[in-house]
Structures are given as C-alpha cells and as structure tokens.
C-alpha cells in the first residue's frame, strides 16, 4: 500500500478500534501453490501488548494457507466510499475514494484445541452480546457439547502483527470548507450517502460541521 504521511493512521488505539468495529477480514497467504485468500471474523486479543487478533479457519483452509509456515496478510477494511469532485469547488478536479484500512502482517500461531474452543466462544459472545437473548456457545451443557464436537472442523490461530500498514484517507488534504461539504453529502446526500464514512471523517476533522439544510 502506497505510503502518504497525510493519511497515516491516527494511532494504534484507532487501529484497535477499527478491528473491533470491523471484525470481518480478508486473510491472504502467498503459498507454494500461489496466492490464497479467505474471509473470516476475528476478535482483537485485548491482552496483547501490541496488536494481535484471534480467529479460526475451517478445515482444510489451514492446509490451503499453509497456516503457521510463513507470513500472512490480514486486511481489515473499515467504512469507504465515493467522493465526487462536485463536492469540491469550481476548480478542475477528479473523483476519489475515501477509506480506512489496516494491513496486518505476521506468522500465525496455531492454537491448541482448548485455546481454539475458547476463541470460538469469544467470537460467538462478541456478536451475540447485542442480541436480546444471546445464544452463548457454552450457554447450556447441550450447546457446549455440540460446540466441542464441531470445533474439530476448525483450526484456531493468533496473529501478532509484526508489521502494520494503515491508511486513514479521509480528505485530510482538502480545505475545511470542502471537508464540510463532503461530510454533509456523505451524511444526508441524495446520491452517495454514507453515514459511517461521514462519522470517520468527523473523527479526523473534529472542527468540521456539516452545513445545515434549509
């Protein structure tokens, strides 16, 4: 990913927030048979000193990725969307695409069966917490026994990032009045409304206030 200091990630804490809020990632491996990509949910390892994620793959993906044998790339994609040059000013301009993303590089650590079962339970809890009646993986003895059986079809891993490339491309190179128009269009515009992306822009442009509608 091309580096541009203007679009650097604000902090490691913001990268952690990105992972928490966007847990569906793309796992890419350069294997002996070529590139392999898979898509899995992850949870942030909150106990890690650096940035680490916990997840699992379904068999036989661990063989397809040659998991644990080499470095892999995990792509965490946040809100993104089209930015029209019509939202700028009268000067000649071209469109662009705003986004936030982090690339995590590292060699996955294969987890034991017990650790894998714990990660699976964390994943379930992460998504079930907001449900009115959460269905916990270990909520009942029957559920726990079933989960223990089907977990044999998965391989858990921890990826501690040894290298991170992250970009918050959110119109930091535009004047304040342009940023306000972009946020307004993303918030309530008719054609490319994208409230999630507008919210990310407000985080890096805290003084920008969308123009009020009549």
MIGULO-987945 format. One record per residue (C-alpha): residue in one letter; x, y, z. Coordinates in steps of 0.02 Angstrom, whole numbers, padded with zeros to 5 digits, always signed. Example, Ala and Ser with C-alpha at 12.3 -4.5 7.8 and 13.67 -1.06 7.14 Angstrom:
2
A+00615-00225+00390
S+00684-00053+00357
// end
This chain:
214
X+00000+00000+00000
X+00072+00168-00053
X+00128+00274+00094
X+00067+00452+00116
X+00104+00536+00283
X-00054+00643+00266
X-00159+00485+00278
X-00066+00392+00416
X-00172+00303+00547
X-00200+00419+00695
X-00139+00292+00825
X-00128+00109+00872
X-00286+00135+00975
X-00377+00186+00817
X-00316+00029+00730
X-00382-00073+00876
X-00549+00016+00862
X-00552-00022+00675
X-00531-00208+00712
X-00663-00208+00849
X-00791-00120+00738
X-00749-00212+00576
X-00715-00393+00626
X-00737-00471+00454
X-00564-00482+00375
X-00477-00549+00221
X-00335-00672+00254
X-00208-00682+00113
X-00065-00808+00100
X+00072-00824-00030
X+00085-01014-00029
X+00189-01139-00126
X+00039-01156-00243
X+00012-00969-00262
X-00098-00839-00180
X-00242-00897-00070
X-00374-00783+00008
X-00510-00823+00134
X-00633-00720+00235
X-00660-00743+00421
X-00719-00649+00576
X-00589-00603+00706
X-00581-00532+00882
X-00447-00419+00950
X-00333-00501+01078
X-00359-00370+01213
X-00222-00446+01322
X-00084-00421+01193
X+00047-00286+01216
X+00045-00246+01031
X-00093-00277+00905
X-00148-00457+00889
X-00304-00545+00826
X-00382-00712+00865
X-00482-00816+00743
X-00501-00985+00662
X-00511-01062+00490
X-00619-01206+00436
X-00529-01361+00380
X-00449-01382+00253
X-00409-01196+00242
X-00264-01219+00363
X-00181-01329+00231
X-00227-01216+00086
X-00149-01067+00176
X-00003-01171+00243
X-00052-01088+00406
X+00092-01058+00526
X+00227-01090+00397
X+00251-00913+00332
X+00195-00734+00348
X+00016-00693+00300
X-00076-00531+00266
X-00238-00488+00354
X-00338-00344+00279
X-00456-00252+00396
X-00571-00139+00295
X-00672-00001+00375
X-00800+00119+00300
X-00761+00176+00123
X-00848+00264-00019
X-00851+00375-00173
X-00808+00560-00160
X-00874+00665-00305
X-00772+00813-00373
X-00939+00904-00373
X-00921+00916-00185
X-00759+01016-00201
X-00760+01187-00284
X-00768+01260-00459
X-00588+01215-00500
X-00548+01065-00611
X-00543+00906-00506
X-00560+00718-00516
X-00658+00600-00403
X-00577+00496-00268
X-00618+00359-00144
X-00605+00385+00044
X-00572+00238+00158
X-00491+00172+00315
X-00395+00009+00311
X-00259-00085+00404
X-00143-00220+00337
X-00078-00336+00474
X+00073-00443+00434
X+00135-00588+00539
X+00158-00775+00555
X+00002-00856+00632
X+00024-00956+00792
X-00081-01115+00787
X-00184-01134+00946
X-00217-01291+01046
X-00389-01372+01040
X-00434-01294+01208
X-00374-01122+01154
X-00470-01138+00991
X-00629-01180+01085
X-00603-01025+01192
X-00579-00916+01038
X-00737-00986+00959
X-00833-00942+01118
X-00761-00765+01115
X-00815-00744+00935
X-00991-00801+00974
X-01002-00687+01126
X-00936-00538+01026
X-01082-00548+00905
X-01216-00615+01022
X-01189-00482+01156
X-01307-00360+01068
X-01447-00488+01046
X-01597-00477+01164
X-01574-00661+01213
X-01392-00705+01175
X-01359-00885+01123
X-01193-00922+01207
X-01086-01063+01141
X-01070-01128+01318
X-01240-01067+01375
X-01304-01242+01406
X-01222-01411+01426
X-01302-01467+01262
X-01231-01316+01170
X-01059-01341+01247
X-01054-01524+01196
X-01110-01483+01020
X-00980-01343+01004
X-00842-01458+01065
X-00887-01584+00928
X-00896-01462+00783
X-00740-01366+00838
X-00639-01515+00774
X-00676-01448+00600
X-00586-01285+00637
X-00408-01228+00673
X-00383-01080+00788
X-00241-00955+00773
X-00169-00798+00848
X-00088-00670+00732
X+00026-00546+00818
X+00061-00407+00695
X+00248-00385+00666
X+00216-00254+00532
X+00066-00141+00507
X+00020-00031+00360
X-00132+00077+00395
X-00212+00218+00299
X-00349+00339+00350
X-00386+00426+00183
X-00519+00550+00237
X-00489+00710+00137
X-00351+00773+00254
X-00276+00862+00102
X-00433+00967+00072
X-00478+01138+00144
X-00602+01146+00289
X-00748+01210+00186
X-00727+01066+00063
X-00719+00940+00204
X-00882+01010+00273
X-00968+00988+00105
X-00904+00809+00089
X-00964+00765+00264
X-01132+00844+00226
X-01154+00743+00065
X-01099+00582+00149
X-01217+00616+00295
X-01378+00664+00206
X-01340+00675+00019
X-01459+00603-00108
X-01337+00503-00214
X-01193+00435-00110
X-01247+00448+00071
X-01127+00351+00183
X-01154+00397+00366
X-01021+00276+00429
X-00889+00358+00320
X-00950+00531+00371
X-00928+00481+00553
X-00749+00427+00520
X-00714+00594+00436
X-00781+00687+00587
X-00658+00592+00697
X-00508+00662+00600
X-00590+00831+00564
X-00669+00868+00735
X-00700+01052+00694
X-00792+01016+00532
X-00980+01043+00546
X-01093+00991+00403
X-01192+01137+00329
X-01369+01145+00393
X-01507+01101+00271
X-01640+01231+00240
// end
